Amino acid sequence: ELLQRMKQGDLGAWRSLYARYLPVVWRAISAKVGDMHAAEDILSETMLGFFAAVDGMKADCKISAWLRSVAKNKIGDYYRKLGQQDRLIRGVAAAHDDLHFDVDRLAVDETRENIARILDQLGENERLALEWKYIDGESVKSIAERLGLTAKATESLLYRGRRAFRRLFEECGMSFDDSDQAANESSDRTLKP
C-alpha cells in the first residue's frame, strides 16, 4: 500500500518511508562504515536509488529488504574502493614492528557488523521494535502505537526479539553479562508512558 501511494506522488507516503526506514538504513550503514561522511554518502545514494526505481517496483516488493540490499551493495562498492589503500596500510604495518592496529577499534567494528547482521536476520517487526526500544529509547506504548499493536503484544514482540537476538549474538561467539540482560528484561516488564 505504501509503495502504491508513493507511486501516486502521495507526500505522506514519502514521509512515512523516511520516518520508518531512514533510521534503520542509517544504522545499518553507519554500523558497517566507520567514516560518517562516507556513510552519509552511501545513505544518500541508497535513497536516490530507491527514488529512481520506485515506479518500476512490483506491488509485493519489500521496501526494507530492497533498501538493505542496495545499501549492502553500496557499502561493498565503498570498501572495494578502499581496498588498495587498506592493503597498503596493512603492508606498511606488517613491515614495521612499531606500527600496530588498534585491536579494540577492530573488535568494536566487528561487533557492530555482527549486530547489523543479526538485526537483518530478525523479522521486520521484531527488528523495528528492538531498534526503537534500545537504540532510539522509545517506550513500549510508543512502539505499540507505531506498529499498530497492543502494549501486551508489543511486550511479547520485544521478548521474542530479545531471545532471538541473544541466540544469534551467542552464535557469533559473543556473550552477554547475564546481570545486564536480567536488568533489561525486568525494566521492560513495566509499561512506561
Secondary structure, 3 states (H helix, E strand, C coil): CHHHHHHCCCHHHHHHHHHHHHHHHHHHHHHHCCCHHHHHHHHHHHHHHHHHHHHHCCCCCCHHHHHHHHHHHHHHHHHHHHHHHHHHHHHHHHHCCCCCCCHHHHHHHHHHHHHHHHHHHCCHHHHHHHHHHHHCCCCHHHHHHHHCCCHHHHHHHHHHHHHHHHHHHHHCCCCCCHHHHHHHHHHHHCCCC
